[in-house]
Amino acid sequence: MMSKKMLHLISNALILFVVISLMGCSIGQKKKYGQPIDSESGQLVEIESLFADTQNYQGKNVIVEAKVVQVCQASGCWIIVSEGAEQLFVQFYDFTVTMSAGTPIRVQGEIRIRNQVPYLAGQGLEVLL
C-alpha cells in the first residue's frame, strides 16, 4: 500500500504532466497572423534598403525580418519594427496582433509611401521564436 506522501507525489507529477502536455501543443509552432508568408511572391529586404531606395520598392511585395519595437495598445492594428537604426511602421488592415516589444518577427506586405516615408501594409506575419 502506498503512503500518503507517495500518492501526493504521484498526483502532483500527473498534474504537471498534463499541464506540460497541454503547453506542448503550441511549442514548436510559430504564431501566425493573416496570410501565410510566401517567399515566391515577396522579396526579402532589409529595412535600411527600403529607406535608401524607397521609390524602387513602392508598390512591391516584400518580406522583412526584424524585432518589434512598439505595438498598438488599443487593438493591435499596427506595429513598429526595427533592424539596426531604422524603424518601419507596419499597418494591418485584415487582422490584429498581440505581442510584446522585442519579439522577432517576419512580416510580408506591400510597401506604400505616406508623407515621403515608406510603410508596410502588412498581409501576413509570423513570430520567429
N, CA, C and O atoms as a GROMACS GRO file, in nm:
protein
  516
    1MET      N    1   0.083  -0.118   0.000
    1MET     CA    2   0.000   0.000   0.000
    1MET      C    3   0.089   0.126   0.000
    1MET      O    4   0.190   0.132   0.069
    2MET      N    5   0.048   0.227  -0.080
    2MET     CA    6   0.128   0.349  -0.091
    2MET      C    7   0.097   0.444   0.023
    2MET      O    8  -0.015   0.452   0.074
    3SER      N    9   0.202   0.515   0.061
    3SER     CA   10   0.185   0.614   0.166
    3SER      C   11   0.116   0.738   0.108
    3SER      O   12   0.110   0.755  -0.014
    4LYS      N   13   0.066   0.823   0.196
    4LYS     CA   14   0.003   0.948   0.152
    4LYS      C   15   0.103   1.036   0.079
    4LYS      O   16   0.069   1.104  -0.018
    5LYS      N   17   0.226   1.034   0.126
    5LYS     CA   18   0.330   1.116   0.064
    5LYS      C   19   0.353   1.070  -0.080
    5LYS      O   20   0.366   1.153  -0.170
    6MET      N   21   0.359   0.940  -0.102
    6MET     CA   22   0.380   0.884  -0.236
    6MET      C   23   0.261   0.916  -0.326
    6MET      O   24   0.281   0.951  -0.443
    7LEU      N   25   0.139   0.905  -0.276
    7LEU     CA   26   0.020   0.939  -0.355
    7LEU      C   27   0.020   1.086  -0.393
    7LEU      O   28  -0.017   1.123  -0.504
    8HIS      N   29   0.062   1.170  -0.299
    8HIS     CA   30   0.068   1.314  -0.323
    8HIS      C   31   0.172   1.344  -0.432
    8HIS      O   32   0.145   1.426  -0.520
    9LEU      N   33   0.287   1.280  -0.429
    9LEU     CA   34   0.390   1.299  -0.531
    9LEU      C   35   0.342   1.252  -0.668
    9LEU      O   36   0.364   1.320  -0.768
   10ILE      N   37   0.277   1.137  -0.672
   10ILE     CA   38   0.225   1.086  -0.799
   10ILE      C   39   0.117   1.178  -0.854
   10ILE      O   40   0.113   1.205  -0.974
   11SER      N   41   0.031   1.228  -0.767
   11SER     CA   42  -0.076   1.319  -0.808
   11SER      C   43  -0.016   1.448  -0.866
   11SER      O   44  -0.060   1.494  -0.971
   12ASN      N   45   0.083   1.505  -0.799
   12ASN     CA   46   0.147   1.627  -0.847
   12ASN      C   47   0.218   1.603  -0.981
   12ASN      O   48   0.214   1.687  -1.071
   13ALA      N   49   0.284   1.487  -0.992
   13ALA     CA   50   0.353   1.454  -1.116
   13ALA      C   51   0.253   1.442  -1.231
   13ALA      O   52   0.281   1.486  -1.342
   14LEU      N   53   0.138   1.382  -1.205
   14LEU     CA   54   0.035   1.367  -1.307
   14LEU      C   55  -0.019   1.503  -1.351
   14LEU      O   56  -0.038   1.527  -1.470
   15ILE      N   57  -0.043   1.591  -1.257
   15ILE     CA   58  -0.091   1.726  -1.288
   15ILE      C   59   0.013   1.800  -1.372
   15ILE      O   60  -0.021   1.864  -1.471
   16LEU      N   61   0.139   1.790  -1.331
   16LEU     CA   62   0.246   1.856  -1.405
   16LEU      C   63   0.256   1.800  -1.547
   16LEU      O   64   0.276   1.877  -1.642
   17PHE      N   65   0.242   1.671  -1.563
   17PHE     CA   66   0.246   1.608  -1.694
   17PHE      C   67   0.134   1.660  -1.784
   17PHE      O   68   0.158   1.691  -1.900
   18VAL      N   69   0.014   1.671  -1.729
   18VAL     CA   70  -0.100   1.721  -1.807
   18VAL      C   71  -0.076   1.865  -1.850
   18VAL      O   72  -0.101   1.900  -1.966
   19VAL      N   73  -0.027   1.949  -1.759
   19VAL     CA   74  -0.002   2.089  -1.792
   19VAL      C   75   0.104   2.100  -1.900
   19VAL      O   76   0.087   2.175  -1.996
   20ILE      N   77   0.214   2.027  -1.885
   20ILE     CA   78   0.320   2.032  -1.985
   20ILE      C   79   0.271   1.979  -2.119
   20ILE      O   80   0.308   2.033  -2.223
   21SER      N   81   0.190   1.878  -2.118
   21SER     CA   82   0.135   1.823  -2.242
   21SER      C   83   0.048   1.925  -2.314
   21SER      O   84   0.056   1.939  -2.436
   22LEU      N   85  -0.034   1.994  -2.239
   22LEU     CA   86  -0.121   2.095  -2.299
   22LEU      C   87  -0.039   2.210  -2.355
   22LEU      O   88  -0.069   2.261  -2.464
   23MET      N   89   0.064   2.252  -2.282
   23MET     CA   90   0.151   2.359  -2.330
   23MET      C   91   0.230   2.313  -2.452
   23MET      O   92   0.256   2.391  -2.543
   24GLY      N   93   0.266   2.188  -2.454
   24GLY     CA   94   0.344   2.132  -2.563
   24GLY      C   95   0.273   2.135  -2.696
   24GLY      O   96   0.336   2.125  -2.801
   25CYS      N   97   0.142   2.148  -2.693
   25CYS     CA   98   0.067   2.154  -2.819
   25CYS      C   99   0.108   2.274  -2.902
   25CYS      O  100   0.103   2.268  -3.025
   26SER      N  101   0.150   2.383  -2.836
   26SER     CA  102   0.187   2.502  -2.911
   26SER      C  103   0.338   2.520  -2.921
   26SER      O  104   0.384   2.608  -2.995
   27ILE      N  105   0.416   2.441  -2.849
   27ILE     CA  106   0.560   2.455  -2.856
   27ILE      C  107   0.606   2.406  -2.993
   27ILE      O  108   0.562   2.302  -3.041
   28GLY      N  109   0.693   2.483  -3.055
   28GLY     CA  110   0.743   2.445  -3.187
   28GLY      C  111   0.656   2.496  -3.301
   28GLY      O  112   0.695   2.488  -3.417
   29GLN      N  113   0.538   2.547  -3.270
   29GLN     CA  114   0.451   2.602  -3.373
   29GLN      C  115   0.465   2.754  -3.369
   29GLN      O  116   0.448   2.816  -3.263
   30LYS      N  117   0.495   2.814  -3.483
   30LYS     CA  118   0.508   2.958  -3.490
   30LYS      C  119   0.370   3.022  -3.486
   30LYS      O  120   0.277   2.975  -3.551
   31LYS      N  121   0.359   3.129  -3.411
   31LYS     CA  122   0.235   3.206  -3.408
   31LYS      C  123   0.226   3.282  -3.539
   31LYS      O  124   0.320   3.351  -3.578
   32LYS      N  125   0.112   3.271  -3.607
   32LYS     CA  126   0.095   3.333  -3.738
   32LYS      C  127  -0.032   3.417  -3.741
   32LYS      O  128  -0.131   3.385  -3.676
   33TYR      N  129  -0.026   3.525  -3.816
   33TYR     CA  130  -0.139   3.616  -3.834
   33TYR      C  131  -0.156   3.644  -3.983
   33TYR      O  132  -0.058   3.653  -4.056
   34GLY      N  133  -0.280   3.658  -4.026
   34GLY     CA  134  -0.306   3.694  -4.164
   34GLY      C  135  -0.270   3.584  -4.261
   34GLY      O  136  -0.279   3.465  -4.229
   35GLN      N  137  -0.228   3.624  -4.380
   35GLN     CA  138  -0.193   3.529  -4.486
   35GLN      C  139  -0.057   3.465  -4.456
   35GLN      O  140   0.027   3.526  -4.390
   36PRO      N  141  -0.036   3.343  -4.502
   36PRO     CA  142   0.095   3.280  -4.485
   36PRO      C  143   0.204   3.358  -4.558
   36PRO      O  144   0.180   3.414  -4.664
   37ILE      N  145   0.324   3.362  -4.500
   37ILE     CA  146   0.437   3.427  -4.566
   37ILE      C  147   0.471   3.346  -4.691
   37ILE      O  148   0.485   3.224  -4.685
   38ASP      N  149   0.484   3.416  -4.805
   38ASP     CA  150   0.508   3.349  -4.933
   38ASP      C  151   0.633   3.410  -4.997
   38ASP      O  152   0.627   3.517  -5.057
   39SER      N  153   0.745   3.340  -4.984
   39SER     CA  154   0.871   3.392  -5.037
   39SER      C  155   0.875   3.395  -5.190
   39SER      O  156   0.964   3.458  -5.249
   40GLU      N  157   0.780   3.330  -5.256
   40GLU     CA  158   0.775   3.336  -5.402
   40GLU      C  159   0.710   3.466  -5.451
   40GLU      O  160   0.742   3.513  -5.561
   41SER      N  161   0.621   3.523  -5.371
   41SER     CA  162   0.556   3.647  -5.414
   41SER      C  163   0.616   3.771  -5.350
   41SER      O  164   0.588   3.883  -5.393
   42GLY      N  165   0.699   3.753  -5.247
   42GLY     CA  166   0.761   3.867  -5.180
   42GLY      C  167   0.911   3.851  -5.173
   42GLY      O  168   0.963   3.741  -5.160
   43GLN      N  169   0.980   3.964  -5.182
   43GLN     CA  170   1.125   3.968  -5.179
   43GLN      C  171   1.172   4.002  -5.038
   43GLN      O  172   1.122   4.098  -4.979
   44LEU      N  173   1.266   3.926  -4.983
   44LEU     CA  174   1.322   3.954  -4.851
   44LEU      C  175   1.414   4.075  -4.863
   44LEU      O  176   1.510   4.072  -4.940
   45VAL      N  177   1.385   4.180  -4.787
   45VAL     CA  178   1.466   4.302  -4.791
   45VAL      C  179   1.496   4.350  -4.650
   45VAL      O  180   1.424   4.318  -4.555
   46GLU      N  181   1.602   4.427  -4.638
   46GLU     CA  182   1.637   4.489  -4.510
   46GLU      C  183   1.569   4.625  -4.502
   46GLU      O  184   1.550   4.693  -4.603
   47ILE      N  185   1.532   4.664  -4.382
   47ILE     CA  186   1.465   4.793  -4.362
   47ILE      C  187   1.551   4.907  -4.414
   47ILE      O  188   1.500   5.001  -4.475
   48GLU      N  189   1.680   4.899  -4.391
   48GLU     CA  190   1.771   5.004  -4.437
   48GLU      C  191   1.761   5.023  -4.589
   48GLU      O  192   1.766   5.136  -4.637
   49SER      N  193   1.749   4.914  -4.663
   49SER     CA  194   1.735   4.922  -4.809
   49SER      C  195   1.606   4.991  -4.849
   49SER      O  196   1.603   5.065  -4.948
   50LEU      N  197   1.498   4.967  -4.772
   50LEU     CA  198   1.369   5.031  -4.803
   50LEU      C  199   1.380   5.183  -4.793
   50LEU      O  200   1.324   5.255  -4.874
   51PHE      N  201   1.454   5.230  -4.692
   51PHE     CA  202   1.468   5.374  -4.673
   51PHE      C  203   1.570   5.433  -4.770
   51PHE      O  204   1.556   5.549  -4.810
   52ALA      N  205   1.670   5.356  -4.810
   52ALA     CA  206   1.773   5.406  -4.901
   52ALA      C  207   1.720   5.419  -5.044
   52ALA      O  208   1.766   5.505  -5.119
   53ASP      N  209   1.625   5.334  -5.082
   53ASP     CA  210   1.574   5.332  -5.220
   53ASP      C  211   1.422   5.318  -5.219
   53ASP      O  212   1.367   5.228  -5.283
   54THR      N  213   1.356   5.406  -5.149
   54THR     CA  214   1.212   5.398  -5.127
   54THR      C  215   1.132   5.388  -5.256
   54THR      O  216   1.044   5.302  -5.267
   55GLN      N  217   1.161   5.472  -5.353
   55GLN     CA  218   1.084   5.473  -5.478
   55GLN      C  219   1.090   5.339  -5.552
   55GLN      O  220   0.994   5.299  -5.617
   56ASN      N  221   1.204   5.271  -5.542
   56ASN     CA  222   1.221   5.142  -5.609
   56ASN      C  223   1.132   5.034  -5.548
   56ASN      O  224   1.092   4.940  -5.617
   57TYR      N  225   1.100   5.047  -5.420
   57TYR     CA  226   1.020   4.944  -5.352
   57TYR      C  227   0.870   4.977  -5.347
   57TYR      O  228   0.790   4.891  -5.313
   58GLN      N  229   0.833   5.100  -5.379
   58GLN     CA  230   0.693   5.140  -5.371
   58GLN      C  231   0.605   5.047  -5.454
   58GLN      O  232   0.631   5.024  -5.572
   59GLY      N  233   0.499   4.994  -5.390
   59GLY     CA  234   0.404   4.907  -5.456
   59GLY      C  235   0.448   4.762  -5.465
   59GLY      O  236   0.372   4.677  -5.514
   60LYS      N  237   0.568   4.732  -5.420
   60LYS     CA  238   0.619   4.595  -5.428
   60LYS      C  239   0.588   4.516  -5.302
   60LYS      O  240   0.574   4.572  -5.193
   61ASN      N  241   0.576   4.386  -5.320
   61ASN     CA  242   0.552   4.295  -5.208
   61ASN      C  243   0.687   4.253  -5.152
   61ASN      O  244   0.770   4.197  -5.223
   62VAL      N  245   0.706   4.279  -5.023
   62VAL     CA  246   0.835   4.249  -4.959
   62VAL      C  247   0.814   4.171  -4.830
   62VAL      O  248   0.704   4.167  -4.774
   63ILE      N  249   0.922   4.109  -4.785
   63ILE     CA  250   0.925   4.039  -4.658
   63ILE      C  251   1.037   4.103  -4.575
   63ILE      O  252   1.148   4.122  -4.624
   64VAL      N  253   1.006   4.134  -4.451
   64VAL     CA  254   1.103   4.196  -4.362
   64VAL      C  255   1.114   4.110  -4.236
   64VAL      O  256   1.014   4.067  -4.180
   65GLU      N  257   1.237   4.087  -4.193
   65GLU     CA  258   1.262   4.020  -4.065
   65GLU      C  259   1.322   4.123  -3.971
   65GLU      O  260   1.424   4.186  -4.002
   66ALA      N  261   1.259   4.140  -3.855
   66ALA     CA  262   1.303   4.243  -3.761
   66ALA      C  263   1.246   4.212  -3.622
   66ALA      O  264   1.179   4.111  -3.602
   67LYS      N  265   1.275   4.302  -3.528
   67LYS     CA  266   1.218   4.289  -3.394
   67LYS      C  267   1.113   4.398  -3.373
   67LYS      O  268   1.127   4.510  -3.421
   68VAL      N  269   1.008   4.361  -3.302
   68VAL     CA  270   0.901   4.455  -3.271
   68VAL      C  271   0.952   4.556  -3.169
   68VAL      O  272   1.011   4.520  -3.067
   69VAL      N  273   0.928   4.684  -3.198
   69VAL     CA  274   0.966   4.791  -3.107
   69VAL      C  275   0.844   4.841  -3.030
   69VAL      O  276   0.852   4.871  -2.911
   70GLN      N  277   0.732   4.849  -3.100
   70GLN     CA  278   0.609   4.902  -3.040
   70GLN      C  279   0.488   4.834  -3.103
   70GLN      O  280   0.492   4.797  -3.221
   71VAL      N  281   0.381   4.818  -3.024
   71VAL     CA  282   0.256   4.757  -3.072
   71VAL      C  283   0.140   4.849  -3.037
   71VAL      O  284   0.138   4.906  -2.929
   72CYS      N  285   0.045   4.863  -3.127
   72CYS     CA  286  -0.077   4.938  -3.100
   72CYS      C  287  -0.143   4.879  -2.976
   72CYS      O  288  -0.181   4.762  -2.974
   73GLN      N  289  -0.157   4.959  -2.872
   73GLN     CA  290  -0.215   4.911  -2.747
   73GLN      C  291  -0.367   4.907  -2.751
   73GLN      O  292  -0.429   4.836  -2.672
   74ALA      N  293  -0.428   4.982  -2.842
   74ALA     CA  294  -0.574   4.984  -2.849
   74ALA      C  295  -0.631   4.857  -2.910
   74ALA      O  296  -0.724   4.797  -2.855
   75SER      N  297  -0.573   4.815  -3.025
   75SER     CA  298  -0.632   4.698  -3.091
   75SER      C  299  -0.531   4.607  -3.159
   75SER      O  300  -0.570   4.502  -3.210
   76GLY      N  301  -0.404   4.644  -3.161
   76GLY     CA  302  -0.305   4.560  -3.229
   76GLY      C  303  -0.309   4.574  -3.379
   76GLY      O  304  -0.270   4.481  -3.451
   77CYS      N  305  -0.355   4.689  -3.430
   77CYS     CA  306  -0.371   4.708  -3.574
   77CYS      C  307  -0.243   4.757  -3.642
   77CYS      O  308  -0.239   4.766  -3.765
   78TRP      N  309  -0.140   4.788  -3.566
   78TRP     CA  310  -0.011   4.828  -3.624
   78TRP      C  311   0.101   4.791  -3.529
   78TRP      O  312   0.081   4.771  -3.409
   79ILE      N  313   0.221   4.782  -3.586
   79ILE     CA  314   0.343   4.764  -3.508
   79ILE      C  315   0.452   4.850  -3.570
   79ILE      O  316   0.442   4.891  -3.685
   80ILE      N  317   0.554   4.876  -3.492
   80ILE     CA  318   0.676   4.937  -3.544
   80ILE      C  319   0.786   4.835  -3.523
   80ILE      O  320   0.803   4.781  -3.413
   81VAL      N  321   0.861   4.807  -3.631
   81VAL     CA  322   0.970   4.709  -3.623
   81VAL      C  323   1.102   4.779  -3.650
   81VAL      O  324   1.107   4.883  -3.716
   82SER      N  325   1.208   4.719  -3.598
   82SER     CA  326   1.340   4.778  -3.614
   82SER      C  327   1.442   4.671  -3.647
   82SER      O  328   1.434   4.556  -3.603
   83GLU      N  329   1.537   4.715  -3.727
   83GLU     CA  330   1.651   4.631  -3.763
   83GLU      C  331   1.766   4.730  -3.773
   83GLU      O  332   1.781   4.799  -3.874
   84GLY      N  333   1.846   4.738  -3.670
   84GLY     CA  334   1.951   4.839  -3.668
   84GLY      C  335   1.894   4.974  -3.630
   84GLY      O  336   1.815   4.984  -3.536
   85ALA      N  337   1.934   5.079  -3.702
   85ALA     CA  338   1.893   5.216  -3.668
   85ALA      C  339   1.757   5.253  -3.725
   85ALA      O  340   1.690   5.342  -3.672
   86GLU      N  341   1.715   5.187  -3.832
   86GLU     CA  342   1.589   5.222  -3.899
   86GLU      C  343   1.469   5.153  -3.834
   86GLU      O  344   1.478   5.041  -3.785
   87GLN      N  345   1.356   5.225  -3.835
   87GLN     CA  346   1.230   5.169  -3.786
   87GLN      C  347   1.126   5.178  -3.896
   87GLN      O  348   1.121   5.277  -3.970
   88LEU      N  349   1.043   5.074  -3.907
   88LEU     CA  350   0.942   5.068  -4.011
   88LEU      C  351   0.804   5.050  -3.948
   88LEU      O  352   0.783   4.963  -3.864
   89PHE      N  353   0.712   5.135  -3.989
   89PHE     CA  354   0.572   5.126  -3.945
   89PHE      C  355   0.503   5.020  -4.030
   89PHE      O  356   0.516   5.019  -4.152
   90VAL      N  357   0.430   4.930  -3.964
   90VAL     CA  358   0.355   4.825  -4.033
   90VAL      C  359   0.209   4.837  -3.994
   90VAL      O  360   0.175   4.826  -3.876
   91GLN      N  361   0.122   4.858  -4.090
   91GLN     CA  362  -0.022   4.872  -4.067
   91GLN      C  363  -0.092   4.744  -4.109
   91GLN      O  364  -0.066   4.690  -4.217
   92PHE      N  365  -0.181   4.693  -4.024
   92PHE     CA  366  -0.260   4.574  -4.057
   92PHE      C  367  -0.404   4.615  -4.083
   92PHE      O  368  -0.464   4.684  -4.000
   93TYR      N  369  -0.459   4.574  -4.195
   93TYR     CA  370  -0.596   4.609  -4.231
   93TYR      C  371  -0.692   4.491  -4.214
   93TYR      O  372  -0.812   4.512  -4.194
   94ASP      N  373  -0.640   4.367  -4.223
   94ASP     CA  374  -0.727   4.250  -4.222
   94ASP      C  375  -0.718   4.165  -4.095
   94ASP      O  376  -0.791   4.068  -4.081
   95PHE      N  377  -0.629   4.201  -4.004
   95PHE     CA  378  -0.612   4.125  -3.880
   95PHE      C  379  -0.543   4.213  -3.777
   95PHE      O  380  -0.490   4.320  -3.810
   96THR      N  381  -0.543   4.169  -3.654
   96THR     CA  382  -0.472   4.238  -3.547
   96THR      C  383  -0.374   4.140  -3.482
   96THR      O  384  -0.387   4.019  -3.498
   97VAL      N  385  -0.276   4.194  -3.410
   97VAL     CA  386  -0.173   4.111  -3.348
   97VAL      C  387  -0.165   4.137  -3.198
   97VAL      O  388  -0.200   4.245  -3.150
   98THR      N  389  -0.118   4.038  -3.126
   98THR     CA  390  -0.088   4.054  -2.983
   98THR      C  391   0.052   4.000  -2.960
   98THR      O  392   0.077   3.881  -2.977
   99MET      N  393   0.142   4.089  -2.923
   99MET     CA  394   0.280   4.051  -2.893
   99MET      C  395   0.345   4.165  -2.817
   99MET      O  396   0.286   4.272  -2.800
  100SER      N  397   0.465   4.142  -2.770
  100SER     CA  398   0.533   4.245  -2.693
  100SER      C  399   0.658   4.293  -2.766
  100SER      O  400   0.706   4.228  -2.858
  101ALA      N  401   0.708   4.408  -2.723
  101ALA     CA  402   0.831   4.463  -2.779
  101ALA      C  403   0.944   4.362  -2.762
  101ALA      O  404   0.952   4.292  -2.660
  102GLY      N  405   1.030   4.356  -2.861
  102GLY     CA  406   1.142   4.264  -2.858
  102GLY      C  407   1.116   4.132  -2.929
  102GLY      O  408   1.209   4.052  -2.947
  103THR      N  409   0.992   4.108  -2.968
  103THR     CA  410   0.957   3.983  -3.036
  103THR      C  411   1.014   3.983  -3.178
  103THR      O  412   0.989   4.076  -3.255
  104PRO      N  413   1.091   3.879  -3.213
  104PRO     CA  414   1.140   3.870  -3.351
  104PRO      C  415   1.030   3.820  -3.444
  104PRO      O  416   0.962   3.722  -3.414
  105ILE      N  417   1.013   3.888  -3.557
  105ILE     CA  418   0.904   3.853  -3.649
  105ILE      C  419   0.950   3.855  -3.794
  105ILE      O  420   1.055   3.910  -3.828
  106ARG      N  421   0.868   3.794  -3.878
  106ARG     CA  422   0.881   3.805  -4.024
  106ARG      C  423   0.745   3.855  -4.069
  106ARG      O  424   0.642   3.798  -4.035
  107VAL      N  425   0.745   3.963  -4.147
  107VAL     CA  426   0.619   4.021  -4.192
  107VAL      C  427   0.626   4.046  -4.342
  107VAL      O  428   0.730   4.084  -4.395
  108GLN      N  429   0.513   4.024  -4.409
  108GLN     CA  430   0.506   4.041  -4.554
  108GLN      C  431   0.394   4.138  -4.587
  108GLN      O  432   0.290   4.140  -4.522
  109GLY      N  433   0.417   4.218  -4.690
  109GLY     CA  434   0.314   4.310  -4.734
  109GLY      C  435   0.364   4.402  -4.844
  109GLY      O  436   0.472   4.383  -4.899
  110GLU      N  437   0.282   4.501  -4.876
  110GLU     CA  438   0.312   4.595  -4.984
  110GLU      C  439   0.370   4.723  -4.926
  110GLU      O  440   0.319   4.778  -4.828
  111ILE      N  441   0.478   4.770  -4.988
  111ILE     CA  442   0.538   4.897  -4.947
  111ILE      C  443   0.457   5.012  -5.005
  111ILE      O  444   0.434   5.019  -5.126
  112ARG      N  445   0.415   5.100  -4.917
  112ARG     CA  446   0.342   5.221  -4.956
  112ARG      C  447   0.418   5.340  -4.901
  112ARG      O  448   0.503   5.326  -4.813
  113ILE      N  449   0.387   5.457  -4.952
  113ILE     CA  450   0.455   5.578  -4.906
  113ILE      C  451   0.352   5.678  -4.857
  113ILE      O  452   0.252   5.706  -4.924
  114ARG      N  453   0.377   5.732  -4.739
  114ARG     CA  454   0.292   5.836  -4.682
  114ARG      C  455   0.385   5.946  -4.631
  114ARG      O  456   0.476   5.918  -4.552
  115ASN      N  457   0.364   6.069  -4.674
  115ASN     CA  458   0.449   6.182  -4.635
  115ASN      C  459   0.595   6.154  -4.666
  115ASN      O  460   0.684   6.188  -4.588
  116GLN      N  461   0.620   6.094  -4.780
  116GLN     CA  462   0.753   6.062  -4.832
  116GLN      C  463   0.829   5.961  -4.744
  116GLN      O  464   0.952   5.952  -4.750
  117VAL      N  465   0.755   5.885  -4.662
  117VAL     CA  466   0.816   5.784  -4.575
  117VAL      C  467   0.752   5.649  -4.606
  117VAL      O  468   0.629   5.639  -4.611
  118PRO      N  469   0.834   5.545  -4.627
  118PRO     CA  470   0.776   5.414  -4.656
  118PRO      C  471   0.713   5.350  -4.533
  118PRO      O  472   0.761   5.368  -4.421
  119TYR      N  473   0.606   5.276  -4.556
  119TYR     CA  474   0.547   5.193  -4.452
  119TYR      C  475   0.499   5.065  -4.518
  119TYR      O  476   0.487   5.058  -4.640
  120LEU      N  477   0.473   4.965  -4.439
  120LEU     CA  478   0.432   4.835  -4.492
  120LEU      C  479   0.286   4.810  -4.462
  120LEU      O  480   0.244   4.816  -4.346
  121ALA      N  481   0.206   4.782  -4.565
  121ALA     CA  482   0.068   4.738  -4.547
  121ALA      C  483   0.077   4.588  -4.529
  121ALA      O  484   0.082   4.512  -4.626
  122GLY      N  485   0.078   4.545  -4.403
  122GLY     CA  486   0.102   4.405  -4.370
  122GLY      C  487  -0.009   4.312  -4.413
  122GLY      O  488  -0.127   4.338  -4.389
  123GLN      N  489   0.030   4.201  -4.477
  123GLN     CA  490  -0.066   4.099  -4.521
  123GLN      C  491  -0.053   3.971  -4.442
  123GLN      O  492  -0.149   3.895  -4.430
  124GLY      N  493   0.067   3.946  -4.386
  124GLY     CA  494   0.090   3.826  -4.308
  124GLY      C  495   0.209   3.846  -4.216
  124GLY      O  496   0.302   3.919  -4.248
  125LEU      N  497   0.205   3.779  -4.102
  125LEU     CA  498   0.312   3.792  -4.004
  125LEU      C  499   0.330   3.659  -3.932
  125LEU      O  500   0.233   3.589  -3.904
  126GLU      N  501   0.454   3.625  -3.903
  126GLU     CA  502   0.480   3.510  -3.819
  126GLU      C  503   0.587   3.545  -3.716
  126GLU      O  504   0.683   3.616  -3.746
  127VAL      N  505   0.569   3.493  -3.596
  127VAL     CA  506   0.663   3.515  -3.487
  127VAL      C  507   0.775   3.413  -3.503
  127VAL      O  508   0.750   3.295  -3.527
  128LEU      N  509   0.899   3.459  -3.489
  128LEU     CA  510   1.016   3.374  -3.511
  128LEU      C  511   1.077   3.323  -3.380
  128LEU      O  512   1.198   3.332  -3.362
  129LEU      N  513   0.998   3.272  -3.292
  129LEU     CA  514   1.051   3.218  -3.166
  129LEU      C  515   1.065   3.069  -3.173
  129LEU      O  516   1.108   3.006  -3.076
   0.00000   0.00000   0.00000
